[in-house]
Amino acid sequence: MYRITDIRMELNGTESDLKREAARRLRVRPEEIRSLKLYRRSVDARRKDDVHFICTVDVECPRCKAPRDRKITKAEPYRYRLPEIRPLSSRPVVVGFGPAGMFAALILAQAGQRPIVLERGSCVEERQKKTQQFWKIGVLDPECNVQFGEGGAGTFSDGKLNTGTKDPRIRKVLEEFVLAGAPEEILYLAKPHIGTDRLPGAVRNIRKTILSLGGEIYFDTKMTALLTRDGKITGVEFRTQGGTPERLETENVILAIGHSARDTFAMLEAMKLPMEAKPFAVGARIEHLQSMIDKAQYGKFAGHPALGAADYKLAVHLPTGRGVYTFCMCPGGTVVAAASEPGRLVTNGMSEFARDGVNANSALLVNVGPGDFGGEGPLAGVEFQRRLEEKAFELGGGNYRAPAQRVEDFLARRASTGFGSVVPTYPIGVTPCSLDDCLPEVIADSMREGLRQMDTRLKGFASPDAVLTAVETRSSSPVRLLRGEDLQSVGLRGLYPCGEGAGYAGGIVSAAVDGIRCAERVLTAE
C-alpha cells in the first residue's frame, strides 16, 4: 500500500482521473492498481482563476515498486489499540457527556469496564425539544440547553471536526463517528463537518454502543460533590432533577464538565481543588451573505457544486498586543441563542450538513486574560463573562433578544436603527443598537481595528451591511483545572480533569481525543 500526496484534481475530476495520475506517479498502467482510496482532500483557492483540489490517496499496487519520490511513501492503515489494562476495583465514573466524556466512556466501555456516566442535561432527543422551545419563545431551561446535555455544546454548532492537534487518536474519533452514522467523507476532507442536523443521530448511536457494552448513562443527573479521603477520590455525590442526594463509590472519576458548568467550578473552588483562571476570548458573531464569501474565496468558481459553501479563517495581531481572530465559522449557517443562565445572553453559530443557508457567520473574538477580568481568583474569568452577558441581555431588551449592529455603524460608532441586505438570523430576534453599550471599550476598539485589517485579506469582510450580534463569551473555558503528566489532578488522585471545560481542548475532536487519553490513563494508572 502506497500513500501518494499532492495530486491535483480539477473540480469536475473523478476517481478515474486520480487513478491515472497515481499510476503515472508509480510508473505503472492504471489497470495494475488494485484499489485506490481517498485519504485527504483540500481546496486550493490561492489563485481565484485556478481553484482546484489537492488530494492524497492510498493505493494498493502489489506488483509495482515505487520510484524514489518524497511524495510517495508506504501507507500503514491506522488501527487503534487499547492499552494493556490493569484490574479496576470499582467501575469508573464519567461526569459529563460532551465529546470528552462521551469518548472517555466509549473507550472504557470497549475495554470492558462498564463506565457510569452522569450528565446534568437531557438525552439528545429531549435536548432538541427544549432548545427549539427556547429559540421559539425564549423559555430557558438552565439545566438543558445549547451548553448542557448529551453531546455537549458541539451538538448545536456546525459539528466541525477539524483540529490543530496532530494526535493519531483523531482517526479513532472520526472512525467512531462514521460507524455511528456520520458521512464517510469526514475521513478524508481537510475540514470535515457533520452538521447540526446529523450530529444528534451520531451522538445517539455512540450512546447506544456504550450501553450495549455494559455502560450506564444517567441523564438529568448533576454531580454535586466529589467524595475524598487522604487526597484520593472515593466517590461522587449526585442528584437527579427533583430528587434527593445519592452517593456512588468509585476510585476513578473523569471530570468532563464542559466550559459552562459555572456552578461546578464554584464547588471545585470551594473544596480547594487546584485551578486557575486562564485566557480566553470574547466578542460577537459576524454575519455576511454567503454568496459574498463564496465570491471572495472562489472568484469565478463560486457556486460550483463540488465546492459547496466557502469558509474562512482570519487572525490579526494588533500593535496593542491584542489578538483578533475569527472562530467557529459556520458557512450557510445561523446565529443561535446559547444562554445557560437566566438573565444572561450568549450567542453561538451553527450550520446544517448542507450548509445551504443564505448567511455565513463566525465569531469575531478578541483575546482577554486575567488582567482584563477585574477580579482575582480562579473564577475571575467566569465573573467577567457574566458581566458581559448581563449587559447584552439588558441591551437586547431583557427577553433574550440579542443586541445587534451593522458593521458600518459599528465602525462609525453610531447606533444602528435597522438592517440592510444581511438579515440577522438569531432566532429569538435582535434589537438594533450600539454594541459599545455592552462591550468593554478595549474589546470594541480591537474588533474595529481587526475588521479593517481583515477586510484587506478577505474583500468585503467589513462590508457595511454585515451584522454583528452580541455577545459571544463561550469560545473556551475561562478556567483550567490543574493536572499532572499522568492527567490526574495535582491535588486529588483518581480525578482526571478532562476536555474543554478543564482547559485542555478547544473543539469536538480535541476534546474527544483528550477523553480517550484520560480513559487510557484510568486503564493503566498504578
FILUMBA-361225 format. One record per residue (C-alpha): residue number from 1; x, y, z. Coordinates in nm, 3 decimals. Example, Ala and Ser with C-alpha at 12.3 -4.5 7.8 and 13.67 -1.06 7.14 Angstrom:
REM FILUMBA-361225
<1, <1.230, -0.450, 0.780>>
<2, <1.367, -0.106, 0.714>>
***
This chain:
REM FILUMBA-361225
<1, <0.000, 0.000, 0.000>>
<2, <0.143, 0.338, -0.103>>
<3, <0.040, 0.686, 0.000>>
<4, <0.077, 0.949, -0.273>>
<5, <0.048, 1.315, -0.176>>
<6, <-0.005, 1.641, -0.362>>
<7, <-0.218, 1.515, -0.651>>
<8, <-0.403, 1.789, -0.832>>
<9, <-0.765, 1.719, -0.924>>
<10, <-0.995, 1.953, -1.114>>
<11, <-1.330, 2.041, -0.961>>
<12, <-1.505, 1.810, -1.208>>
<13, <-1.244, 1.538, -1.161>>
<14, <-1.328, 1.173, -1.097>>
<15, <-1.173, 0.871, -0.928>>
<16, <-1.054, 0.759, -1.270>>
<17, <-0.856, 1.081, -1.300>>
<18, <-0.695, 1.016, -0.965>>
<19, <-0.609, 0.659, -1.064>>
<20, <-0.446, 0.772, -1.388>>
<21, <-0.233, 1.027, -1.204>>
<22, <-0.143, 0.776, -0.932>>
<23, <-0.039, 0.526, -1.200>>
<24, <0.175, 0.790, -1.367>>
<25, <0.348, 0.868, -1.037>>
<26, <0.409, 0.497, -0.972>>
<27, <0.515, 0.440, -1.336>>
<28, <0.263, 0.163, -1.394>>
<29, <-0.053, 0.121, -1.601>>
<30, <-0.382, 0.222, -1.433>>
<31, <-0.512, -0.134, -1.454>>
<32, <-0.221, -0.251, -1.235>>
<33, <-0.367, -0.055, -0.944>>
<34, <-0.586, -0.292, -0.746>>
<35, <-0.754, -0.025, -0.531>>
<36, <-0.741, 0.347, -0.461>>
<37, <-0.883, 0.527, -0.160>>
<38, <-0.900, 0.899, -0.097>>
<39, <-0.708, 0.979, 0.223>>
<40, <-0.720, 1.360, 0.223>>
<41, <-0.877, 1.628, 0.001>>
<42, <-0.847, 2.003, 0.040>>
<43, <-0.936, 2.305, -0.173>>
<44, <-0.654, 2.511, -0.324>>
<45, <-0.802, 2.857, -0.381>>
<46, <-0.483, 3.062, -0.368>>
<47, <-0.540, 3.167, -0.730>>
<48, <-0.900, 3.267, -0.793>>
<49, <-0.865, 3.180, -1.164>>
<50, <-0.743, 2.829, -1.085>>
<51, <-0.939, 2.677, -0.796>>
<52, <-0.888, 2.302, -0.767>>
<53, <-0.847, 2.016, -0.520>>
<54, <-0.525, 1.879, -0.373>>
<55, <-0.553, 1.511, -0.289>>
<56, <-0.369, 1.240, -0.103>>
<57, <-0.455, 0.881, -0.197>>
<58, <-0.373, 0.535, -0.065>>
<59, <-0.304, 0.294, -0.350>>
<60, <-0.280, -0.084, -0.347>>
<61, <-0.049, -0.197, -0.623>>
<62, <0.103, -0.540, -0.546>>
<63, <0.336, -0.566, -0.846>>
<64, <0.478, -0.216, -0.857>>
<65, <0.791, -0.082, -0.694>>
<66, <0.753, 0.283, -0.604>>
<67, <1.014, 0.515, -0.753>>
<68, <1.224, 0.738, -0.529>>
<69, <0.987, 1.025, -0.460>>
<70, <0.933, 1.213, -0.133>>
<71, <0.564, 1.235, -0.220>>
<72, <0.526, 0.855, -0.229>>
<73, <0.553, 0.663, 0.098>>
<74, <0.438, 0.331, 0.233>>
<75, <0.092, 0.359, 0.390>>
<76, <0.018, 0.181, 0.715>>
<77, <-0.356, 0.155, 0.788>>
<78, <-0.444, 0.311, 1.123>>
<79, <-0.566, 0.072, 1.390>>
<80, <-0.650, 0.193, 1.738>>
<81, <-0.537, -0.048, 2.008>>
<82, <-0.649, -0.038, 2.369>>
<83, <-0.365, -0.021, 2.619>>
<84, <-0.279, -0.313, 2.846>>
<85, <-0.543, -0.288, 3.117>>
<86, <-0.488, -0.302, 3.492>>
<87, <-0.766, -0.451, 3.708>>
<88, <-1.004, -0.182, 3.838>>
<89, <-1.154, -0.235, 4.181>>
<90, <-1.461, -0.021, 4.103>>
<91, <-1.649, 0.098, 3.800>>
<92, <-1.513, 0.431, 3.667>>
<93, <-1.742, 0.734, 3.665>>
<94, <-1.751, 0.991, 3.385>>
<95, <-1.906, 1.329, 3.469>>
<96, <-2.035, 1.500, 3.156>>
<97, <-2.138, 1.354, 2.821>>
<98, <-1.999, 1.603, 2.571>>
<99, <-1.725, 1.492, 2.328>>
<100, <-1.464, 1.440, 2.603>>
<101, <-1.692, 1.245, 2.834>>
<102, <-1.851, 1.053, 2.550>>
<103, <-1.525, 0.923, 2.408>>
<104, <-1.382, 0.856, 2.753>>
<105, <-1.688, 0.644, 2.828>>
<106, <-1.668, 0.473, 2.489>>
<107, <-1.306, 0.366, 2.542>>
<108, <-1.379, 0.247, 2.896>>
<109, <-1.678, 0.051, 2.767>>
<110, <-1.474, -0.102, 2.483>>
<111, <-1.219, -0.204, 2.747>>
<112, <-1.492, -0.391, 2.936>>
<113, <-1.501, -0.153, 3.235>>
<114, <-1.876, -0.070, 3.228>>
<115, <-1.848, 0.304, 3.299>>
<116, <-2.118, 0.505, 3.474>>
<117, <-2.192, 0.843, 3.314>>
<118, <-2.362, 1.134, 3.493>>
<119, <-2.494, 1.408, 3.262>>
<120, <-2.676, 1.711, 3.405>>
<121, <-2.868, 1.774, 3.082>>
<122, <-3.114, 1.560, 2.892>>
<123, <-3.067, 1.297, 2.622>>
<124, <-3.026, 1.447, 2.277>>
<125, <-3.388, 1.383, 2.177>>
<126, <-3.527, 1.579, 2.474>>
<127, <-3.249, 1.832, 2.446>>
<128, <-3.351, 1.915, 2.090>>
<129, <-3.709, 1.980, 2.204>>
<130, <-3.603, 2.207, 2.490>>
<131, <-3.356, 2.401, 2.277>>
<132, <-3.609, 2.455, 1.999>>
<133, <-3.859, 2.579, 2.257>>
<134, <-3.602, 2.830, 2.384>>
<135, <-3.531, 2.951, 2.031>>
<136, <-3.902, 2.992, 1.955>>
<137, <-4.038, 3.155, 2.269>>
<138, <-3.738, 3.236, 2.488>>
<139, <-3.811, 2.985, 2.765>>
<140, <-3.472, 2.874, 2.902>>
<141, <-3.406, 2.551, 3.088>>
<142, <-3.084, 2.622, 3.287>>
<143, <-3.003, 2.251, 3.310>>
<144, <-3.061, 2.159, 2.945>>
<145, <-2.976, 2.398, 2.664>>
<146, <-2.713, 2.468, 2.399>>
<147, <-2.441, 2.423, 2.661>>
<148, <-2.573, 2.128, 2.867>>
<149, <-2.699, 1.790, 2.756>>
<150, <-2.597, 1.485, 2.556>>
<151, <-2.328, 1.573, 2.302>>
<152, <-2.218, 1.892, 2.476>>
<153, <-2.203, 2.239, 2.324>>
<154, <-2.077, 2.099, 1.992>>
<155, <-2.412, 1.932, 1.921>>
<156, <-2.561, 2.273, 1.838>>
<157, <-2.279, 2.405, 1.622>>
<158, <-2.156, 2.303, 1.280>>
<159, <-2.027, 1.969, 1.400>>
<160, <-1.681, 2.083, 1.290>>
<161, <-1.418, 1.813, 1.323>>
<162, <-1.106, 1.997, 1.210>>
<163, <-0.839, 2.049, 1.473>>
<164, <-0.484, 2.170, 1.508>>
<165, <-0.374, 1.871, 1.715>>
<166, <-0.167, 1.601, 1.544>>
<167, <-0.257, 1.320, 1.783>>
<168, <-0.313, 0.995, 1.586>>
<169, <-0.620, 0.926, 1.801>>
<170, <-0.802, 1.175, 1.575>>
<171, <-0.854, 0.889, 1.335>>
<172, <-1.021, 0.683, 1.607>>
<173, <-1.262, 0.971, 1.673>>
<174, <-1.351, 1.011, 1.306>>
<175, <-1.394, 0.637, 1.251>>
<176, <-1.626, 0.608, 1.551>>
<177, <-1.838, 0.894, 1.418>>
<178, <-1.864, 0.719, 1.081>>
<179, <-1.962, 0.392, 1.249>>
<180, <-2.230, 0.595, 1.430>>
<181, <-2.375, 0.723, 1.103>>
<182, <-2.173, 1.034, 1.018>>
<183, <-2.091, 1.080, 0.647>>
<184, <-1.781, 0.887, 0.539>>
<185, <-1.634, 1.199, 0.380>>
<186, <-1.524, 1.320, 0.724>>
<187, <-1.242, 1.064, 0.697>>
<188, <-1.074, 1.249, 0.409>>
<189, <-1.193, 1.610, 0.398>>
<190, <-0.934, 1.858, 0.524>>
<191, <-1.211, 2.047, 0.705>>
<192, <-1.468, 1.781, 0.795>>
<193, <-1.804, 1.857, 0.948>>
<194, <-2.117, 1.659, 1.032>>
<195, <-2.376, 1.935, 1.062>>
<196, <-2.616, 2.017, 1.343>>
<197, <-2.891, 1.818, 1.174>>
<198, <-2.688, 1.495, 1.154>>
<199, <-2.476, 1.514, 1.468>>
<200, <-2.757, 1.421, 1.712>>
<201, <-2.809, 1.090, 1.534>>
<202, <-2.439, 1.005, 1.559>>
<203, <-2.434, 1.105, 1.926>>
<204, <-2.736, 0.886, 1.997>>
<205, <-2.571, 0.585, 1.828>>
<206, <-2.249, 0.625, 2.029>>
<207, <-2.466, 0.627, 2.341>>
<208, <-2.627, 0.301, 2.227>>
<209, <-2.284, 0.145, 2.174>>
<210, <-2.174, 0.236, 2.528>>
<211, <-2.496, 0.091, 2.672>>
<212, <-2.459, -0.228, 2.468>>
<213, <-2.113, -0.279, 2.620>>
<214, <-2.245, -0.257, 2.975>>
<215, <-2.209, 0.113, 3.043>>
<216, <-2.479, 0.314, 3.219>>
<217, <-2.577, 0.672, 3.139>>
<218, <-2.790, 0.885, 3.369>>
<219, <-2.934, 1.200, 3.214>>
<220, <-3.082, 1.494, 3.406>>
<221, <-2.837, 1.400, 3.682>>
<222, <-2.593, 1.653, 3.827>>
<223, <-2.275, 1.568, 4.016>>
<224, <-2.295, 1.781, 4.332>>
<225, <-1.982, 1.678, 4.522>>
<226, <-1.662, 1.477, 4.497>>
<227, <-1.606, 1.239, 4.785>>
<228, <-1.246, 1.210, 4.903>>
<229, <-1.023, 1.057, 5.167>>
<230, <-0.650, 1.119, 5.221>>
<231, <-0.614, 1.306, 4.892>>
<232, <-0.785, 1.039, 4.684>>
<233, <-1.124, 1.006, 4.517>>
<234, <-1.360, 0.768, 4.693>>
<235, <-1.684, 0.852, 4.514>>
<236, <-1.927, 1.115, 4.390>>
<237, <-2.248, 1.266, 4.520>>
<238, <-2.519, 1.333, 4.263>>
<239, <-2.879, 1.438, 4.238>>
<240, <-3.144, 1.382, 3.974>>
<241, <-3.377, 1.672, 3.899>>
<242, <-3.620, 1.692, 4.190>>
<243, <-3.450, 1.401, 4.366>>
<244, <-3.252, 1.363, 4.687>>
<245, <-2.871, 1.336, 4.700>>
<246, <-2.725, 0.992, 4.632>>
<247, <-2.373, 0.856, 4.651>>
<248, <-2.168, 0.630, 4.429>>
<249, <-1.836, 0.474, 4.528>>
<250, <-1.551, 0.481, 4.279>>
<251, <-1.175, 0.527, 4.268>>
<252, <-1.168, 0.695, 3.926>>
<253, <-1.361, 0.998, 3.805>>
<254, <-1.314, 1.157, 3.463>>
<255, <-1.435, 1.515, 3.502>>
<256, <-1.557, 1.631, 3.159>>
<257, <-1.797, 1.904, 3.267>>
<258, <-1.767, 2.144, 2.971>>
<259, <-1.677, 2.513, 2.965>>
<260, <-2.009, 2.642, 3.104>>
<261, <-2.051, 2.442, 3.426>>
<262, <-2.003, 2.750, 3.642>>
<263, <-2.174, 2.610, 3.950>>
<264, <-1.949, 2.305, 3.935>>
<265, <-1.642, 2.528, 3.901>>
<266, <-1.756, 2.708, 4.217>>
<267, <-1.800, 2.380, 4.401>>
<268, <-1.449, 2.269, 4.298>>
<269, <-1.303, 2.601, 4.410>>
<270, <-1.475, 2.567, 4.748>>
<271, <-1.310, 2.228, 4.802>>
<272, <-0.975, 2.392, 4.710>>
<273, <-0.910, 2.181, 4.401>>
<274, <-0.604, 2.329, 4.226>>
<275, <-0.731, 2.551, 3.945>>
<276, <-0.654, 2.883, 3.782>>
<277, <-0.810, 3.149, 3.564>>
<278, <-0.697, 3.112, 3.203>>
<279, <-0.704, 3.339, 2.897>>
<280, <-0.989, 3.303, 2.650>>
<281, <-1.163, 3.534, 2.401>>
<282, <-1.484, 3.735, 2.375>>
<283, <-1.662, 3.934, 2.106>>
<284, <-1.965, 3.892, 1.882>>
<285, <-2.098, 3.690, 1.591>>
<286, <-2.049, 3.845, 1.249>>
<287, <-2.282, 3.760, 0.959>>
<288, <-2.235, 3.812, 0.584>>
<289, <-2.419, 3.693, 0.278>>
<290, <-2.276, 3.351, 0.196>>
<291, <-2.271, 3.446, -0.172>>
<292, <-2.028, 3.728, -0.090>>
<293, <-1.795, 3.491, 0.099>>
<294, <-1.811, 3.241, -0.190>>
<295, <-1.717, 3.512, -0.441>>
<296, <-1.434, 3.643, -0.225>>
<297, <-1.287, 3.297, -0.172>>
<298, <-1.352, 3.122, -0.505>>
<299, <-1.382, 3.401, -0.761>>
<300, <-1.544, 3.280, -1.084>>
<301, <-1.574, 2.929, -0.938>>
<302, <-1.815, 3.046, -0.668>>
<303, <-2.125, 2.829, -0.664>>
<304, <-1.957, 2.525, -0.817>>
<305, <-2.138, 2.220, -0.672>>
<306, <-1.812, 2.042, -0.591>>
<307, <-1.701, 2.328, -0.367>>
<308, <-2.011, 2.398, -0.161>>
<309, <-2.022, 2.698, 0.070>>
<310, <-1.687, 2.870, 0.127>>
<311, <-1.538, 2.922, 0.471>>
<312, <-1.263, 3.145, 0.605>>
<313, <-1.024, 3.175, 0.897>>
<314, <-0.874, 3.515, 0.977>>
<315, <-0.641, 3.641, 1.250>>
<316, <-0.453, 3.966, 1.310>>
<317, <-0.217, 4.088, 1.580>>
<318, <-0.270, 4.450, 1.679>>
<319, <0.002, 4.696, 1.788>>
<320, <-0.157, 4.689, 2.134>>
<321, <-0.061, 4.322, 2.166>>
<322, <-0.420, 4.204, 2.134>>
<323, <-0.508, 3.923, 1.901>>
<324, <-0.831, 3.941, 1.700>>
<325, <-0.949, 3.634, 1.513>>
<326, <-1.247, 3.451, 1.368>>
<327, <-1.361, 3.128, 1.527>>
<328, <-1.618, 2.855, 1.466>>
<329, <-1.700, 2.976, 1.114>>
<330, <-2.039, 2.839, 1.002>>
<331, <-2.089, 2.851, 0.623>>
<332, <-2.454, 2.879, 0.521>>
<333, <-2.550, 2.881, 0.887>>
<334, <-2.735, 3.074, 1.153>>
<335, <-2.655, 3.258, 1.475>>
<336, <-2.816, 3.083, 1.771>>
<337, <-2.918, 3.167, 2.126>>
<338, <-2.676, 2.985, 2.358>>
<339, <-2.755, 3.111, 2.708>>
<340, <-2.732, 2.873, 3.004>>
<341, <-2.819, 3.110, 3.291>>
<342, <-3.133, 3.323, 3.336>>
<343, <-3.084, 3.692, 3.267>>
<344, <-2.765, 3.641, 3.067>>
<345, <-2.738, 3.634, 2.689>>
<346, <-2.490, 3.432, 2.482>>
<347, <-2.460, 3.376, 2.106>>
<348, <-2.310, 3.091, 1.907>>
<349, <-2.328, 2.969, 1.548>>
<350, <-2.439, 2.652, 1.373>>
<351, <-2.476, 2.501, 1.026>>
<352, <-2.661, 2.201, 0.896>>
<353, <-2.477, 1.942, 0.685>>
<354, <-2.583, 2.101, 0.355>>
<355, <-2.462, 2.447, 0.465>>
<356, <-2.723, 2.594, 0.234>>
<357, <-2.839, 2.893, 0.439>>
<358, <-2.834, 3.248, 0.299>>
<359, <-2.586, 3.381, 0.555>>
<360, <-2.240, 3.286, 0.674>>
<361, <-2.139, 3.358, 1.032>>
<362, <-1.842, 3.327, 1.262>>
<363, <-1.730, 3.457, 1.597>>
<364, <-1.518, 3.773, 1.582>>
<365, <-1.315, 3.749, 1.900>>
<366, <-1.055, 3.940, 2.099>>
<367, <-0.813, 3.769, 2.335>>
<368, <-0.857, 3.850, 2.702>>
<369, <-0.661, 3.742, 3.008>>
<370, <-0.661, 3.770, 3.387>>
<371, <-0.552, 4.134, 3.365>>
<372, <-0.883, 4.216, 3.194>>
<373, <-1.112, 4.034, 3.435>>
<374, <-1.127, 4.299, 3.707>>
<375, <-1.103, 4.048, 3.986>>
<376, <-0.886, 3.782, 4.143>>
<377, <-0.907, 3.411, 4.194>>
<378, <-0.965, 3.121, 3.957>>
<379, <-1.324, 3.223, 3.878>>
<380, <-1.248, 3.585, 3.782>>
<381, <-1.294, 3.497, 3.414>>
<382, <-1.635, 3.346, 3.487>>
<383, <-1.749, 3.670, 3.652>>
<384, <-1.611, 3.868, 3.358>>
<385, <-1.822, 3.655, 3.122>>
<386, <-2.129, 3.703, 3.336>>
<387, <-2.097, 4.083, 3.337>>
<388, <-2.081, 4.092, 2.957>>
<389, <-2.375, 3.852, 2.923>>
<390, <-2.588, 4.057, 3.164>>
<391, <-2.518, 4.379, 2.971>>
<392, <-2.606, 4.207, 2.643>>
<393, <-2.930, 4.073, 2.793>>
<394, <-3.032, 4.421, 2.909>>
<395, <-2.930, 4.591, 2.584>>
<396, <-3.128, 4.340, 2.379>>
<397, <-3.444, 4.420, 2.573>>
<398, <-3.435, 4.177, 2.863>>
<399, <-3.615, 3.889, 2.691>>
<400, <-3.325, 3.702, 2.522>>
<401, <-3.347, 3.920, 2.214>>
<402, <-2.987, 3.990, 2.113>>
<403, <-2.827, 4.333, 2.060>>
<404, <-2.707, 4.371, 1.701>>
<405, <-2.541, 4.636, 1.484>>
<406, <-2.446, 4.688, 1.120>>
<407, <-2.069, 4.686, 1.069>>
<408, <-2.078, 5.028, 0.903>>
<409, <-2.244, 5.173, 1.213>>
<410, <-2.011, 4.985, 1.446>>
<411, <-1.705, 5.128, 1.270>>
<412, <-1.859, 5.477, 1.279>>
<413, <-1.950, 5.442, 1.650>>
<414, <-2.319, 5.513, 1.593>>
<415, <-2.619, 5.304, 1.688>>
<416, <-2.799, 5.105, 1.421>>
<417, <-3.168, 5.164, 1.363>>
<418, <-3.223, 4.881, 1.116>>
<419, <-3.054, 4.634, 0.884>>
<420, <-2.980, 4.610, 0.514>>
<421, <-2.904, 4.322, 0.278>>
<422, <-2.784, 4.094, 0.559>>
<423, <-3.085, 3.987, 0.767>>
<424, <-2.988, 3.870, 1.118>>
<425, <-3.064, 3.501, 1.177>>
<426, <-3.060, 3.493, 1.559>>
<427, <-3.387, 3.302, 1.621>>
<428, <-3.545, 3.494, 1.910>>
<429, <-3.496, 3.828, 1.735>>
<430, <-3.248, 4.116, 1.757>>
<431, <-3.255, 4.475, 1.881>>
<432, <-3.063, 4.731, 1.668>>
<433, <-2.832, 4.931, 1.892>>
<434, <-2.471, 5.025, 1.960>>
<435, <-2.260, 4.734, 2.083>>
<436, <-2.037, 4.985, 2.260>>
<437, <-2.308, 4.983, 2.527>>
<438, <-2.232, 4.622, 2.621>>
<439, <-1.873, 4.560, 2.513>>
<440, <-1.572, 4.696, 2.707>>
<441, <-1.401, 4.976, 2.515>>
<442, <-1.080, 4.779, 2.466>>
<443, <-1.276, 4.490, 2.315>>
<444, <-1.487, 4.706, 2.083>>
<445, <-1.188, 4.909, 1.963>>
<446, <-0.987, 4.593, 1.900>>
<447, <-1.276, 4.448, 1.698>>
<448, <-1.294, 4.766, 1.490>>
<449, <-0.924, 4.753, 1.405>>
<450, <-0.949, 4.381, 1.342>>
<451, <-1.237, 4.435, 1.098>>
<452, <-1.038, 4.691, 0.900>>
<453, <-0.734, 4.468, 0.874>>
<454, <-0.932, 4.154, 0.794>>
<455, <-1.110, 4.339, 0.513>>
<456, <-0.775, 4.371, 0.335>>
<457, <-0.737, 3.992, 0.346>>
<458, <-1.096, 3.893, 0.266>>
<459, <-1.261, 4.151, 0.045>>
<460, <-1.598, 4.253, 0.186>>
<461, <-1.539, 4.128, 0.540>>
<462, <-1.608, 4.479, 0.673>>
<463, <-1.892, 4.540, 0.427>>
<464, <-2.145, 4.799, 0.553>>
<465, <-2.441, 4.562, 0.582>>
<466, <-2.258, 4.283, 0.765>>
<467, <-2.417, 4.231, 1.106>>
<468, <-2.257, 4.192, 1.449>>
<469, <-2.470, 4.012, 1.711>>
<470, <-2.352, 4.012, 2.074>>
<471, <-2.227, 3.870, 2.288>>
<472, <-2.000, 3.567, 2.232>>
<473, <-1.826, 3.465, 2.554>>
<474, <-1.805, 3.085, 2.546>>
<475, <-1.527, 3.031, 2.293>>
<476, <-1.333, 2.829, 2.550>>
<477, <-1.317, 2.765, 2.922>>
<478, <-1.222, 3.056, 3.149>>
<479, <-1.076, 2.804, 3.396>>
<480, <-0.801, 2.543, 3.394>>
<481, <-0.816, 2.253, 3.640>>
<482, <-0.452, 2.175, 3.703>>
<483, <-0.335, 1.824, 3.626>>
<484, <-0.001, 1.643, 3.604>>
<485, <0.165, 1.443, 3.330>>
<486, <-0.040, 1.144, 3.441>>
<487, <-0.353, 1.354, 3.361>>
<488, <-0.470, 1.335, 3.724>>
<489, <-0.550, 1.643, 3.927>>
<490, <-0.239, 1.767, 4.104>>
<491, <-0.443, 1.785, 4.424>>
<492, <-0.661, 1.475, 4.409>>
<493, <-0.557, 1.127, 4.299>>
<494, <-0.811, 0.942, 4.089>>
<495, <-0.961, 1.263, 3.945>>
<496, <-0.896, 1.325, 3.576>>
<497, <-0.986, 1.682, 3.466>>
<498, <-1.071, 1.637, 3.100>>
<499, <-1.161, 1.819, 2.782>>
<500, <-1.256, 2.174, 2.704>>
<501, <-1.410, 2.257, 3.039>>
<502, <-1.093, 2.160, 3.221>>
<503, <-0.890, 2.383, 2.990>>
<504, <-0.722, 2.113, 2.780>>
<505, <-0.910, 2.117, 2.449>>
<506, <-1.072, 2.354, 2.202>>
<507, <-1.334, 2.179, 1.991>>
<508, <-1.513, 1.850, 1.934>>
<509, <-1.216, 1.645, 1.812>>
<510, <-0.952, 1.777, 2.052>>
<511, <-1.194, 1.725, 2.342>>
<512, <-1.274, 1.371, 2.224>>
<513, <-0.903, 1.293, 2.193>>
<514, <-0.845, 1.421, 2.547>>
<515, <-1.128, 1.198, 2.664>>
<516, <-0.958, 0.898, 2.504>>
<517, <-0.626, 0.988, 2.667>>
<518, <-0.785, 1.020, 3.011>>
<519, <-0.963, 0.687, 2.969>>
<520, <-0.632, 0.523, 2.875>>
<521, <-0.474, 0.664, 3.191>>
<522, <-0.755, 0.525, 3.404>>
<523, <-0.696, 0.185, 3.246>>
<524, <-0.321, 0.187, 3.303>>
<525, <-0.250, 0.401, 3.612>>
<526, <-0.075, 0.231, 3.904>>
***
